[in-house]
Amino acid sequence: MSSAPEVTVAPVAAAAPAPAAVAATTTTTTTTTTKPAKAADLVRDKDVKHLCCGCMEIRRGVITLLVVSIVMNALAAILMLVALSFAKSSARAAHETTSSFTFRSSNGTVQTLPDHSDDALNAIVDTAVTIIYVALGVTAVQILFTAWGLSTVIQRKVANFKTFTIINIVLLIVSAAVTLFSGNFSSILSIALQAYFAYVFFSYVDTMRAEKEALKEIELKATSNA
């Protein structure tokens, strides 16, 4: 009996290794937002004044002093307006009131003559009204002048702020001379404070110039890199 044919099974070739997976490369772009440098930091190594009153950045201190000056002058103007209203009402009442006195003459006739005893009081009231008007005008000019100085600081207008500072120093010298010659020594402390503030303003002129130059350099670099 013939044997069954032998079936030869060919070995299955080993499967070729799968191609290596290509790792996906993810590129992460990090965007760094650079915080604008403060002008005070840009001039930290410059030979200029950096602090006001030893505890505050000089720019912030100058702005604070100017704002406080405007507020104080505005409050003074309001008080002057109240005083002016009272003085004008007093003057109006004094002018509307006519005093007189009656007496009998030697021939028996009764005569009435105006009483001028209130004339001095009326003159004082009128003078007070005039003084208040003048003081109110001076205060208004001070407010406008200080507001102009504040705007020059905010906009960093060096030449204009220098002019403001010089005018302020001249006014301070005049005020100090009047105070000393009048013997009003109670205002010496106020004059001393104003002198220090004038020194801060004058010092900030150079600091402002250095800040402006540093900011301009940064702006030029940013423009060239763009």
FIKOLZA-1660 file (N, C-alpha, C; in steps of 0.1 Angstrom, whole numbers, plus 5000, padded with zeros to 4 digits):
% residues 226
   i   px   py   pz ch aa at
   1 5009 4988 5000  A  M  N
   1 5000 5000 5000  A  M CA
   1 5009 5012 5000  A  M  C
   2 5006 5021 4991  A  S  N
   2 5014 5032 4990  A  S CA
   2 5012 5042 5001  A  S  C
   3 5023 5048 5006  A  S  N
   3 5021 5058 5017  A  S CA
   3 5017 5071 5012  A  S  C
   4 5010 5079 5021  A  A  N
   4 5005 5092 5017  A  A CA
   4 5017 5101 5014  A  A  C
   5 5015 5109 5004  A  P  N
   5 5026 5118 5001  A  P CA
   5 5029 5127 5013  A  P  C
   6 5042 5130 5015  A  E  N
   6 5046 5138 5027  A  E CA
   6 5044 5153 5023  A  E  C
   7 5037 5160 5031  A  V  N
   7 5035 5174 5029  A  V CA
   7 5045 5182 5037  A  V  C
   8 5053 5189 5029  A  T  N
   8 5063 5197 5035  A  T CA
   8 5058 5212 5037  A  T  C
   9 5058 5216 5049  A  V  N
   9 5053 5230 5051  A  V CA
   9 5065 5239 5052  A  V  C
  10 5066 5248 5043  A  A  N
  10 5077 5258 5042  A  A CA
  10 5076 5267 5054  A  A  C
  11 5087 5269 5061  A  P  N
  11 5087 5279 5072  A  P CA
  11 5083 5293 5068  A  P  C
  12 5074 5298 5076  A  V  N
  12 5070 5312 5073  A  V CA
  12 5081 5321 5077  A  V  C
  13 5085 5330 5068  A  A  N
  13 5095 5339 5070  A  A CA
  13 5091 5349 5081  A  A  C
  14 5100 5352 5090  A  A  N
  14 5097 5361 5100  A  A CA
  14 5093 5375 5095  A  A  C
  15 5083 5379 5100  A  A  N
  15 5078 5392 5096  A  A CA
  15 5089 5403 5098  A  A  C
  16 5090 5411 5087  A  A  N
  16 5100 5422 5088  A  A CA
  16 5096 5432 5099  A  A  C
  17 5105 5436 5106  A  P  N
  17 5101 5445 5117  A  P CA
  17 5095 5458 5111  A  P  C
  18 5085 5462 5118  A  A  N
  18 5078 5474 5113  A  A CA
  18 5087 5486 5114  A  A  C
  19 5086 5494 5104  A  P  N
  19 5095 5506 5104  A  P CA
  19 5093 5514 5117  A  P  C
  20 5105 5519 5121  A  A  N
  20 5104 5526 5134  A  A CA
  20 5096 5538 5132  A  A  C
  21 5087 5540 5142  A  A  N
  21 5078 5552 5142  A  A CA
  21 5087 5564 5144  A  A  C
  22 5084 5574 5135  A  V  N
  22 5091 5587 5136  A  V CA
  22 5085 5595 5147  A  V  C
  23 5093 5598 5157  A  A  N
  23 5087 5606 5168  A  A CA
  23 5084 5620 5162  A  A  C
  24 5071 5624 5165  A  A  N
  24 5067 5637 5161  A  A CA
  24 5074 5648 5170  A  A  C
  25 5080 5657 5163  A  T  N
  25 5088 5667 5171  A  T CA
  25 5079 5680 5172  A  T  C
  26 5076 5683 5184  A  T  N
  26 5067 5694 5187  A  T CA
  26 5075 5706 5191  A  T  C
  27 5074 5716 5183  A  T  N
  27 5082 5728 5186  A  T CA
  27 5073 5738 5194  A  T  C
  28 5078 5741 5206  A  T  N
  28 5070 5750 5215  A  T CA
  28 5076 5764 5214  A  T  C
  29 5069 5773 5210  A  T  N
  29 5074 5786 5210  A  T CA
  29 5069 5794 5222  A  T  C
  30 5079 5798 5229  A  T  N
  30 5076 5805 5242  A  T CA
  30 5077 5820 5239  A  T  C
  31 5066 5826 5242  A  T  N
  31 5065 5841 5240  A  T CA
  31 5067 5847 5253  A  T  C
  32 5077 5855 5254  A  T  N
  32 5081 5862 5266  A  T CA
  32 5076 5876 5265  A  T  C
  33 5068 5880 5274  A  T  N
  33 5063 5894 5274  A  T CA
  33 5072 5902 5283  A  T  C
  34 5079 5911 5278  A  T  N
  34 5088 5919 5286  A  T CA
  34 5081 5931 5291  A  T  C
  35 5081 5932 5304  A  K  N
  35 5074 5943 5311  A  K CA
  35 5083 5956 5308  A  K  C
  36 5076 5967 5304  A  P  N
  36 5083 5979 5301  A  P CA
  36 5091 5984 5314  A  P  C
  37 5103 5987 5312  A  A  N
  37 5112 5991 5323  A  A CA
  37 5107 6005 5328  A  A  C
  38 5107 6006 5341  A  K  N
  38 5104 6019 5347  A  K CA
  38 5115 6029 5345  A  K  C
  39 5111 6041 5343  A  A  N
  39 5122 6051 5340  A  A CA
  39 5131 6053 5352  A  A  C
  40 5126 6051 5364  A  A  N
  40 5134 6052 5376  A  A CA
  40 5145 6041 5376  A  A  C
  41 5141 6029 5371  A  D  N
  41 5151 6018 5371  A  D CA
  41 5162 6020 5360  A  D  C
  42 5158 6027 5349  A  L  N
  42 5168 6029 5339  A  L CA
  42 5179 6039 5342  A  L  C
  43 5176 6047 5352  A  V  N
  43 5186 6057 5356  A  V CA
  43 5192 6054 5370  A  V  C
  44 5190 6042 5374  A  R  N
  44 5194 6038 5388  A  R CA
  44 5209 6040 5390  A  R  C
  45 5217 6038 5379  A  D  N
  45 5231 6039 5380  A  D CA
  45 5237 6053 5376  A  D  C
  46 5227 6062 5373  A  K  N
  46 5232 6076 5369  A  K CA
  46 5234 6084 5382  A  K  C
  47 5242 6094 5380  A  D  N
  47 5245 6103 5391  A  D CA
  47 5235 6114 5392  A  D  C
  48 5223 6110 5395  A  V  N
  48 5211 6120 5397  A  V CA
  48 5204 6116 5409  A  V  C
  49 5195 6125 5414  A  K  N
  49 5188 6123 5426  A  K CA
  49 5176 6113 5423  A  K  C
  50 5175 6103 5431  A  H  N
  50 5165 6092 5429  A  H CA
  50 5153 6093 5438  A  H  C
  51 5155 6099 5450  A  L  N
  51 5144 6098 5460  A  L CA
  51 5139 6112 5464  A  L  C
  52 5127 6113 5468  A  C  N
  52 5121 6125 5474  A  C CA
  52 5118 6122 5489  A  C  C
  53 5122 6130 5498  A  C  N
  53 5120 6129 5512  A  C CA
  53 5126 6116 5517  A  C  C
  54 5135 6110 5509  A  G  N
  54 5143 6098 5514  A  G CA
  54 5135 6085 5514  A  G  C
  55 5122 6085 5508  A  C  N
  55 5114 6073 5509  A  C CA
  55 5106 6071 5497  A  C  C
  56 5106 6080 5487  A  M  N
  56 5097 6079 5475  A  M CA
  56 5105 6082 5463  A  M  C
  57 5102 6075 5452  A  E  N
  57 5108 6078 5439  A  E CA
  57 5106 6093 5436  A  E  C
  58 5116 6099 5431  A  I  N
  58 5116 6114 5430  A  I CA
  58 5105 6118 5420  A  I  C
  59 5102 6111 5410  A  R  N
  59 5092 6115 5400  A  R CA
  59 5078 6114 5407  A  R  C
  60 5076 6103 5414  A  R  N
  60 5063 6102 5421  A  R CA
  60 5062 6112 5432  A  R  C
  61 5073 6116 5439  A  G  N
  61 5073 6126 5449  A  G CA
  61 5070 6140 5443  A  G  C
  62 5076 6143 5432  A  V  N
  62 5073 6156 5426  A  V CA
  62 5058 6157 5422  A  V  C
  63 5053 6146 5416  A  I  N
  63 5039 6146 5412  A  I CA
  63 5030 6148 5424  A  I  C
  64 5033 6141 5435  A  T  N
  64 5025 6141 5447  A  T CA
  64 5025 6155 5453  A  T  C
  65 5037 6162 5453  A  L  N
  65 5038 6175 5459  A  L CA
  65 5030 6185 5450  A  L  C
  66 5030 6184 5437  A  L  N
  66 5023 6193 5429  A  L CA
  66 5008 6191 5430  A  L  C
  67 5003 6178 5431  A  V  N
  67 4989 6176 5433  A  V CA
  67 4984 6181 5446  A  V  C
  68 4992 6178 5457  A  V  N
  68 4988 6183 5470  A  V CA
  68 4987 6199 5470  A  V  C
  69 4997 6205 5463  A  S  N
  69 4996 6220 5463  A  S CA
  69 4984 6225 5456  A  S  C
  70 4980 6218 5445  A  I  N
  70 4968 6222 5438  A  I CA
  70 4955 6220 5447  A  I  C
  71 4955 6209 5454  A  V  N
  71 4943 6206 5463  A  V CA
  71 4943 6217 5474  A  V  C
  72 4954 6220 5480  A  M  N
  72 4954 6229 5491  A  M CA
  72 4950 6243 5486  A  M  C
  73 4955 6247 5475  A  N  N
  73 4951 6260 5469  A  N CA
  73 4936 6261 5466  A  N  C
  74 4931 6249 5461  A  A  N
  74 4917 6249 5457  A  A CA
  74 4908 6250 5470  A  A  C
  75 4912 6243 5481  A  L  N
  75 4905 6245 5493  A  L CA
  75 4906 6259 5499  A  L  C
  76 4917 6265 5497  A  A  N
  76 4919 6279 5502  A  A CA
  76 4910 6288 5494  A  A  C
  77 4909 6285 5480  A  A  N
  77 4900 6294 5472  A  A CA
  77 4885 6292 5476  A  A  C
  78 4881 6280 5480  A  I  N
  78 4868 6278 5484  A  I CA
  78 4865 6285 5497  A  I  C
  79 4874 6285 5506  A  L  N
  79 4872 6293 5519  A  L CA
  79 4872 6308 5516  A  L  C
  80 4880 6312 5506  A  M  N
  80 4879 6326 5503  A  M CA
  80 4866 6330 5497  A  M  C
  81 4860 6321 5489  A  L  N
  81 4847 6324 5483  A  L CA
  81 4836 6325 5494  A  L  C
  82 4837 6316 5504  A  V  N
  82 4828 6317 5515  A  V CA
  82 4830 6330 5522  A  V  C
  83 4842 6334 5525  A  A  N
  83 4845 6347 5532  A  A CA
  83 4840 6359 5524  A  A  C
  84 4842 6358 5511  A  L  N
  84 4838 6369 5502  A  L CA
  84 4823 6370 5502  A  L  C
  85 4816 6359 5502  A  S  N
  85 4801 6360 5502  A  S CA
  85 4797 6366 5515  A  S  C
  86 4803 6363 5526  A  F  N
  86 4799 6368 5539  A  F CA
  86 4802 6383 5540  A  F  C
  87 4814 6387 5535  A  A  N
  87 4818 6401 5535  A  A CA
  87 4809 6410 5526  A  A  C
  88 4806 6404 5514  A  K  N
  88 4797 6412 5506  A  K CA
  88 4783 6414 5511  A  K  C
  89 4778 6404 5518  A  S  N
  89 4765 6405 5524  A  S CA
  89 4765 6415 5536  A  S  C
  90 4777 6415 5543  A  S  N
  90 4778 6424 5554  A  S CA
  90 4780 6439 5549  A  S  C
  91 4787 6440 5538  A  A  N
  91 4789 6453 5532  A  A CA
  91 4775 6459 5527  A  A  C
  92 4767 6450 5520  A  R  N
  92 4754 6454 5515  A  R CA
  92 4745 6458 5526  A  R  C
  93 4745 6451 5537  A  A  N
  93 4737 6454 5549  A  A CA
  93 4741 6467 5555  A  A  C
  94 4754 6469 5555  A  A  N
  94 4759 6482 5561  A  A CA
  94 4756 6494 5553  A  A  C
  95 4757 6493 5540  A  H  N
  95 4754 6504 5531  A  H CA
  95 4739 6507 5531  A  H  C
  96 4730 6497 5532  A  E  N
  96 4716 6499 5532  A  E CA
  96 4711 6505 5545  A  E  C
  97 4718 6504 5556  A  T  N
  97 4714 6509 5569  A  T CA
  97 4719 6523 5570  A  T  C
  98 4710 6532 5572  A  T  N
  98 4714 6546 5574  A  T CA
  98 4711 6551 5588  A  T  C
  99 4721 6553 5595  A  S  N
  99 4719 6557 5609  A  S CA
  99 4718 6573 5610  A  S  C
 100 4710 6577 5619  A  S  N
 100 4708 6592 5621  A  S CA
 100 4705 6594 5636  A  S  C
 101 4706 6607 5639  A  F  N
 101 4702 6610 5653  A  F CA
 101 4695 6624 5652  A  F  C
 102 4686 6625 5662  A  T  N
 102 4677 6637 5662  A  T CA
 102 4680 6645 5675  A  T  C
 103 4681 6658 5673  A  F  N
 103 4683 6667 5685  A  F CA
 103 4675 6680 5683  A  F  C
 104 4673 6686 5694  A  R  N
 104 4665 6699 5694  A  R CA
 104 4675 6710 5696  A  R  C
 105 4675 6720 5687  A  S  N
 105 4684 6731 5687  A  S CA
 105 4680 6741 5697  A  S  C
 106 4688 6751 5698  A  S  N
 106 4686 6761 5709  A  S CA
 106 4673 6769 5706  A  S  C
 107 4669 6770 5693  A  N  N
 107 4657 6778 5691  A  N CA
 107 4644 6769 5691  A  N  C
 108 4646 6757 5695  A  G  N
 108 4635 6748 5697  A  G CA
 108 4631 6739 5685  A  G  C
 109 4638 6741 5674  A  T  N
 109 4635 6733 5663  A  T CA
 109 4642 6719 5664  A  T  C
 110 4635 6709 5659  A  V  N
 110 4641 6695 5659  A  V CA
 110 4648 6693 5646  A  V  C
 111 4660 6688 5647  A  Q  N
 111 4669 6686 5635  A  Q CA
 111 4674 6671 5635  A  Q  C
 112 4675 6666 5624  A  T  N
 112 4680 6652 5622  A  T CA
 112 4692 6652 5613  A  T  C
 113 4703 6647 5619  A  L  N
 113 4715 6646 5611  A  L CA
 113 4720 6632 5610  A  L  C
 114 4726 6629 5599  A  P  N
 114 4731 6615 5597  A  P CA
 114 4743 6612 5606  A  P  C
 115 4742 6600 5610  A  D  N
 115 4753 6595 5620  A  D CA
 115 4764 6588 5611  A  D  C
 116 4776 6594 5611  A  H  N
 116 4787 6588 5604  A  H CA
 116 4796 6579 5612  A  H  C
 117 4791 6574 5623  A  S  N
 117 4799 6566 5631  A  S CA
 117 4802 6552 5625  A  S  C
 118 4793 6548 5615  A  D  N
 118 4795 6535 5608  A  D CA
 118 4804 6536 5596  A  D  C
 119 4808 6548 5593  A  D  N
 119 4816 6549 5580  A  D CA
 119 4829 6542 5581  A  D  C
 120 4835 6542 5593  A  A  N
 120 4848 6535 5595  A  A CA
 120 4846 6520 5593  A  A  C
 121 4835 6515 5599  A  L  N
 121 4832 6500 5597  A  L CA
 121 4829 6497 5583  A  L  C
 122 4822 6505 5576  A  N  N
 122 4819 6503 5562  A  N CA
 122 4832 6502 5553  A  N  C
 123 4841 6512 5557  A  A  N
 123 4854 6512 5549  A  A CA
 123 4862 6499 5552  A  A  C
 124 4862 6494 5564  A  I  N
 124 4869 6482 5568  A  I CA
 124 4863 6470 5560  A  I  C
 125 4850 6470 5559  A  V  N
 125 4844 6459 5552  A  V CA
 125 4847 6459 5537  A  V  C
 126 4847 6471 5531  A  D  N
 126 4850 6473 5517  A  D CA
 126 4865 6469 5515  A  D  C
 127 4873 6473 5524  A  T  N
 127 4887 6469 5522  A  T CA
 127 4889 6454 5523  A  T  C
 128 4882 6448 5532  A  A  N
 128 4883 6433 5533  A  A CA
 128 4878 6426 5521  A  A  C
 129 4868 6431 5515  A  V  N
 129 4863 6425 5502  A  V CA
 129 4873 6426 5491  A  V  C
 130 4880 6438 5491  A  T  N
 130 4890 6440 5480  A  T CA
 130 4902 6431 5483  A  T  C
 131 4906 6429 5495  A  I  N
 131 4917 6420 5498  A  I CA
 131 4914 6406 5495  A  I  C
 132 4902 6402 5497  A  I  N
 132 4898 6388 5494  A  I CA
 132 4898 6386 5479  A  I  C
 133 4893 6396 5472  A  Y  N
 133 4894 6395 5457  A  Y CA
 133 4908 6393 5452  A  Y  C
 134 4917 6401 5458  A  V  N
 134 4931 6400 5453  A  V CA
 134 4937 6387 5457  A  V  C
 135 4934 6382 5469  A  A  N
 135 4939 6369 5474  A  A CA
 135 4934 6358 5465  A  A  C
 136 4921 6359 5462  A  L  N
 136 4915 6349 5453  A  L CA
 136 4921 6348 5439  A  L  C
 137 4924 6360 5434  A  G  N
 137 4931 6361 5421  A  G CA
 137 4944 6355 5422  A  G  C
 138 4952 6358 5432  A  V  N
 138 4965 6352 5434  A  V CA
 138 4965 6337 5435  A  V  C
 139 4955 6332 5443  A  T  N
 139 4953 6317 5444  A  T CA
 139 4950 6311 5431  A  T  C
 140 4941 6317 5423  A  A  N
 140 4938 6311 5410  A  A CA
 140 4950 6310 5401  A  A  C
 141 4958 6321 5401  A  V  N
 141 4971 6320 5393  A  V CA
 141 4980 6309 5398  A  V  C
 142 4981 6307 5411  A  Q  N
 142 4989 6297 5417  A  Q CA
 142 4984 6283 5412  A  Q  C
 143 4971 6281 5412  A  I  N
 143 4966 6268 5408  A  I CA
 143 4969 6266 5393  A  I  C
 144 4967 6276 5385  A  L  N
 144 4970 6274 5371  A  L CA
 144 4985 6272 5369  A  L  C
 145 4993 6279 5376  A  F  N
 145 5008 6278 5374  A  F CA
 145 5012 6264 5379  A  F  C
 146 5007 6259 5390  A  T  N
 146 5011 6245 5395  A  T CA
 146 5006 6235 5385  A  T  C
 147 4993 6237 5380  A  A  N
 147 4988 6227 5371  A  A CA
 147 4997 6226 5358  A  A  C
 148 5002 6238 5354  A  W  N
 148 5011 6238 5342  A  W CA
 148 5024 6230 5346  A  W  C
 149 5029 6232 5358  A  G  N
 149 5041 6225 5362  A  G CA
 149 5039 6210 5362  A  G  C
 150 5027 6206 5367  A  L  N
 150 5023 6192 5368  A  L CA
 150 5022 6185 5354  A  L  C
 151 5017 6193 5344  A  S  N
 151 5016 6188 5331  A  S CA
 151 5030 6186 5324  A  S  C
 152 5039 6195 5327  A  T  N
 152 5053 6193 5322  A  T CA
 152 5060 6181 5328  A  T  C
 153 5057 6177 5340  A  V  N
 153 5062 6165 5346  A  V CA
 153 5057 6153 5340  A  V  C
 154 5043 6153 5338  A  I  N
 154 5037 6141 5333  A  I CA
 154 5042 6138 5318  A  I  C
 155 5043 6149 5311  A  Q  N
 155 5047 6148 5297  A  Q CA
 155 5063 6148 5295  A  Q  C
 156 5070 6149 5306  A  R  N
 156 5085 6149 5306  A  R CA
 156 5090 6160 5297  A  R  C
 157 5085 6172 5298  A  K  N
 157 5090 6183 5290  A  K CA
 157 5101 6190 5299  A  K  C
 158 5113 6187 5297  A  V  N
 158 5124 6191 5305  A  V CA
 158 5126 6206 5306  A  V  C
 159 5126 6212 5294  A  A  N
 159 5128 6227 5293  A  A CA
 159 5117 6234 5300  A  A  C
 160 5104 6230 5298  A  N  N
 160 5093 6237 5305  A  N CA
 160 5093 6235 5320  A  N  C
 161 5096 6223 5324  A  F  N
 161 5097 6221 5339  A  F CA
 161 5108 6229 5345  A  F  C
 162 5119 6230 5338  A  K  N
 162 5130 6238 5343  A  K CA
 162 5126 6253 5345  A  K  C
 163 5119 6258 5335  A  T  N
 163 5113 6271 5336  A  T CA
 163 5104 6273 5348  A  T  C
 164 5095 6263 5350  A  F  N
 164 5086 6263 5361  A  F CA
 164 5094 6263 5374  A  F  C
 165 5105 6255 5375  A  T  N
 165 5113 6254 5387  A  T CA
 165 5120 6267 5390  A  T  C
 166 5125 6274 5380  A  I  N
 166 5132 6287 5382  A  I CA
 166 5122 6297 5387  A  I  C
 167 5110 6298 5381  A  I  N
 167 5100 6308 5385  A  I CA
 167 5096 6305 5400  A  I  C
 168 5095 6292 5403  A  N  N
 168 5091 6288 5416  A  N CA
 168 5102 6292 5426  A  N  C
 169 5115 6291 5423  A  I  N
 169 5125 6295 5432  A  I CA
 169 5125 6310 5434  A  I  C
 170 5123 6318 5423  A  V  N
 170 5123 6332 5424  A  V CA
 170 5111 6337 5433  A  V  C
 171 5100 6331 5431  A  L  N
 171 5088 6334 5440  A  L CA
 171 5091 6330 5455  A  L  C
 172 5099 6319 5457  A  L  N
 172 5102 6315 5470  A  L CA
 172 5112 6326 5477  A  L  C
 173 5121 6331 5469  A  I  N
 173 5131 6340 5474  A  I CA
 173 5123 6353 5478  A  I  C
 174 5114 6358 5469  A  V  N
 174 5106 6370 5472  A  V CA
 174 5098 6368 5485  A  V  C
 175 5092 6356 5486  A  S  N
 175 5083 6353 5498  A  S CA
 175 5092 6353 5511  A  S  C
 176 5104 6347 5510  A  A  N
 176 5113 6346 5521  A  A CA
 176 5117 6360 5525  A  A  C
 177 5120 6368 5516  A  A  N
 177 5125 6382 5519  A  A CA
 177 5114 6390 5525  A  A  C
 178 5102 6389 5520  A  V  N
 178 5090 6396 5526  A  V CA
 178 5088 6391 5541  A  V  C
 179 5089 6378 5543  A  T  N
 179 5087 6372 5556  A  T CA
 179 5097 6377 5566  A  T  C
 180 5110 6378 5562  A  L  N
 180 5120 6382 5571  A  L CA
 180 5119 6397 5574  A  L  C
 181 5117 6405 5564  A  F  N
 181 5116 6419 5566  A  F CA
 181 5104 6423 5574  A  F  C
 182 5093 6415 5573  A  S  N
 182 5081 6419 5580  A  S CA
 182 5082 6413 5595  A  S  C
 183 5092 6405 5598  A  G  N
 183 5093 6400 5611  A  G CA
 183 5084 6389 5614  A  G  C
 184 5077 6383 5604  A  N  N
 184 5068 6372 5606  A  N CA
 184 5076 6359 5607  A  N  C
 185 5083 6357 5618  A  F  N
 185 5091 6345 5619  A  F CA
 185 5084 6332 5621  A  F  C
 186 5070 6333 5623  A  S  N
 186 5062 6321 5624  A  S CA
 186 5061 6313 5611  A  S  C
 187 5065 6320 5600  A  S  N
 187 5064 6313 5587  A  S CA
 187 5077 6307 5582  A  S  C
 188 5087 6308 5591  A  I  N
 188 5100 6303 5587  A  I CA
 188 5100 6288 5584  A  I  C
 189 5092 6280 5592  A  L  N
 189 5091 6266 5589  A  L CA
 189 5085 6263 5576  A  L  C
 190 5075 6271 5572  A  S  N
 190 5068 6269 5559  A  S CA
 190 5078 6273 5548  A  S  C
 191 5086 6283 5550  A  I  N
 191 5096 6287 5540  A  I CA
 191 5106 6276 5538  A  I  C
 192 5110 6270 5549  A  A  N
 192 5120 6260 5549  A  A CA
 192 5115 6247 5541  A  A  C
 193 5102 6244 5543  A  L  N
 193 5096 6233 5536  A  L CA
 193 5096 6236 5521  A  L  C
 194 5092 6248 5518  A  Q  N
 194 5091 6252 5504  A  Q CA
 194 5105 6252 5497  A  Q  C
 195 5115 6256 5505  A  A  N
 195 5128 6256 5500  A  A CA
 195 5133 6241 5497  A  A  C
 196 5129 6232 5505  A  Y  N
 196 5133 6218 5502  A  Y CA
 196 5125 6213 5490  A  Y  C
 197 5113 6216 5489  A  F  N
 197 5105 6212 5477  A  F CA
 197 5111 6218 5464  A  F  C
 198 5115 6231 5465  A  A  N
 198 5121 6237 5454  A  A CA
 198 5134 6230 5450  A  A  C
 199 5142 6225 5460  A  Y  N
 199 5154 6218 5458  A  Y CA
 199 5151 6204 5451  A  Y  C
 200 5140 6198 5455  A  V  N
 200 5136 6185 5449  A  V CA
 200 5132 6188 5434  A  V  C
 201 5124 6198 5432  A  F  N
 201 5121 6202 5418  A  F CA
 201 5133 6204 5409  A  F  C
 202 5142 6212 5415  A  F  N
 202 5154 6215 5407  A  F CA
 202 5163 6203 5404  A  F  C
 203 5163 6194 5414  A  S  N
 203 5171 6181 5412  A  S CA
 203 5164 6172 5402  A  S  C
 204 5151 6173 5401  A  Y  N
 204 5144 6164 5392  A  Y CA
 204 5146 6168 5378  A  Y  C
 205 5150 6180 5375  A  V  N
 205 5152 6184 5361  A  V CA
 205 5163 6175 5355  A  V  C
 206 5174 6173 5362  A  D  N
 206 5185 6164 5357  A  D CA
 206 5180 6150 5356  A  D  C
 207 5172 6145 5366  A  T  N
 207 5167 6132 5366  A  T CA
 207 5157 6130 5355  A  T  C
 208 5149 6139 5352  A  M  N
 208 5139 6138 5341  A  M CA
 208 5147 6137 5328  A  M  C
 209 5157 6145 5326  A  R  N
 209 5165 6145 5314  A  R CA
 209 5171 6131 5312  A  R  C
 210 5177 6126 5323  A  A  N
 210 5183 6112 5322  A  A CA
 210 5172 6102 5319  A  A  C
 211 5160 6103 5325  A  E  N
 211 5150 6093 5322  A  E CA
 211 5145 6094 5308  A  E  C
 212 5144 6106 5303  A  K  N
 212 5139 6108 5289  A  K CA
 212 5149 6102 5279  A  K  C
 213 5162 6104 5282  A  E  N
 213 5172 6099 5273  A  E CA
 213 5173 6084 5273  A  E  C
 214 5171 6078 5285  A  A  N
 214 5171 6063 5286  A  A CA
 214 5159 6057 5279  A  A  C
 215 5147 6063 5281  A  L  N
 215 5135 6058 5274  A  L CA
 215 5137 6060 5259  A  L  C
 216 5143 6070 5254  A  K  N
 216 5145 6072 5240  A  K CA
 216 5155 6062 5234  A  K  C
 217 5165 6058 5242  A  E  N
 217 5174 6047 5237  A  E CA
 217 5167 6034 5236  A  E  C
 218 5158 6031 5246  A  I  N
 218 5150 6018 5245  A  I CA
 218 5141 6018 5233  A  I  C
 219 5135 6030 5230  A  E  N
 219 5126 6031 5219  A  E CA
 219 5134 6029 5206  A  E  C
 220 5146 6035 5205  A  L  N
 220 5154 6033 5193  A  L CA
 220 5158 6019 5191  A  L  C
 221 5162 6012 5201  A  K  N
 221 5166 5998 5201  A  K CA
 221 5154 5989 5196  A  K  C
 222 5142 5992 5202  A  A  N
 222 5130 5984 5198  A  A CA
 222 5127 5987 5183  A  A  C
 223 5129 5999 5178  A  T  N
 223 5126 6002 5164  A  T CA
 223 5136 5995 5155  A  T  C
 224 5149 5994 5159  A  S  N
 224 5159 5988 5151  A  S CA
 224 5158 5973 5150  A  S  C
 225 5153 5967 5161  A  N  N
 225 5151 5952 5162  A  N CA
 225 5138 5948 5155  A  N  C
 226 5129 5957 5152  A  A  N
 226 5116 5953 5146  A  A CA
 226 5118 5949 5132  A  A  C
% end
